[in-house]
Amino acid sequence: MPARVVLYTRPGCHLCDEARPVVASVCGRSVAWEEVDISADAALTERYGEQIPVVTVDEAVVGFWRIDPARVKAALKRR
């Protein structure tokens, strides 16, 4: 089963704009990832609030605010 990588964001978030290319680079063409706007979901807004951007791999948080590509890579290797 492939890894499920999610980048949680919201509009107007400059850190989200910085995180997007980091996640895209780490995942490359071999790992699909999706971006989810937390402002469209009250439960996600409550869960992540001010921590965005948040990156999860298989629902485990691997980073927030400034996304470290090494942590995302390590999470993908552990699975």
N, C-alpha and C positions, 0 to 999 in steps of 0.2 A: 504494500500500500504506500503510495507516495506521501511525502511530508505535506502537511497543510500549514502554509505560511500566510499569516495575515498581518497587514499593516493597518492599525486603527488610527484614523486621522479625523480632522474636522476642517472645514473651510477657514481660510485666513490664518492658518497655523504655519509660521515660518519654519519651525522645526520639522513639521511634517513635510514641507517642501524639500528640506535637506535630507530627510530619511528616505524618501522615495527612491532616489538614485542609488543609495546604499543598498537597500533591499534588492532592487533590480540587479545590481552588480553581483551581489552574493549569490542570488538565485540563478542568475544567468538564464540560459535556455533550458537547463535541465530540471529546474524546480519551479513549478507554477506557484504564483502567489497572488493574493488579492488584496485590494484596499477597501476598507470599510469605513464609511463616514459615521462616526458615533453620534453626530447631531441628529441623525434620522431615527435614533433608537434610544428611548429614555433609559432603558436598563443598561445599555452600553455607556451612556453618558454618566450615569450614576457610578458604574463600575470603574471607568477609567478617568473620568473628569478632567483634572488638570495634568494628568500624567502623560497625555498624548504628545508625540506619537508613541504608540506601543506596538511592539512586534511580538507575535506569538508564533511558536512552532509547535504544532499538534496541541494547541490550546495552552501551552505553558509560556508564560511571559519570559522573554529572553532579553528584553531591553525596553527602555522608555526614555523620553526626552531626546538625548543625543544617542543615536543608535550606533553601537560598536560592531563593525562588520565581523570582527573576530569572534564575538559572542554568538552571532547568528550562524556563522560557519560551524562553530563548535557544536551548537545545538543540532544542526543538520547532520553532522557526523555521528553524534551520539545515538541517533535513532536507528 
